Amino acid sequence: MKYIIMDLEWNGASTRSGYFDEIIEIGAVALDDQMNITSEFQTLVSPKQTKKLRGRIKELTHITNEDLKNADGFITVFKKLKAWIGTGDNCMLSWGNSDISVLYENLKRYDMLDEIYIIKNYCDAQQLCQKAVDISLAKQVGLSAFAELVGVEIGEDQLHRALNDSRLTARCFAKLFTPELFGMFVKKADPVFYERMNFKCYNLQDLEDEQVVFSDFMTECPECGAFMKRLTRFTCKNKKHYAKYRCGICGRKYNISHTLKITYDGLDHRKTLNEIGGNDVQETDDAADTVSGCAHTDAQ
Ligand SMILES: [Zn+2]
């Protein structure tokens, strides 16, 4: 399997057909099974949709409008990238999933989405690397901070340039790679993969939504395992639903927050339990009868 570590630089701007992150540089390195760099790819891409570079992008990358003037456009550059990648089995990797998502959007913009399937598999190098050193995947550690953390040489290379960032990602990946870890994070880059990638997850605010499963709210007492009785109506704050519960066996009371997230795979109901001391819980008469009547106290 050929590993292709890719990094993109892009310029985000409003265009006639909405906001667009337009690729202005593609960098990539290819690794063999022994984690040796076998070849590299780097090219600037002349922006056709967003025209002028944003100040922040110029500062970050040191790429100028002048630099991009003589560069090829995306369609030509992608053909070169495709030829460089070749037709065999491969796995694309990047630090975080924004690069693959931006590549997808750029191909879509040029009506070239079928070309995305030159990528056979995908692996988020950031997830693999963070997992390798036991950093929660909920955290997003920047590439250079991570490299420093694991003692990977950053050197004199200017960061936020596509090829340099690909090389640094490749060094982190090569250092931490194990077949087991790779197996955990590699995904077949098929249409379902892109559907999942493009799915916008959201938290359910309305407890009367038909996707709510009433029985999911039933919670066992952590002490004795009995289902608890809900004492109060739900209050909704910061997209979480809170209510107080009491165990009928041991009498312990808990404040439980419910987070109802709609993901590509459906409803994900998470709970956090906090035990409440004392007898300060006012029971609401109709609390347990219904999940409706959620008081929305957060600003939308
Ligand atoms: Zn109990």
Boltz pocket constraint, residues with backbone or C-beta under 6 A from the ligand:
constraints:
  - pocket:
      binder: B
      contacts: [[A, 221], [A, 222], [A, 223], [A, 224], [A, 225], [A, 226], [A, 247], [A, 248], [A, 249], [A, 250], [A, 251], [A, 252]]
      max_distance: 6.0
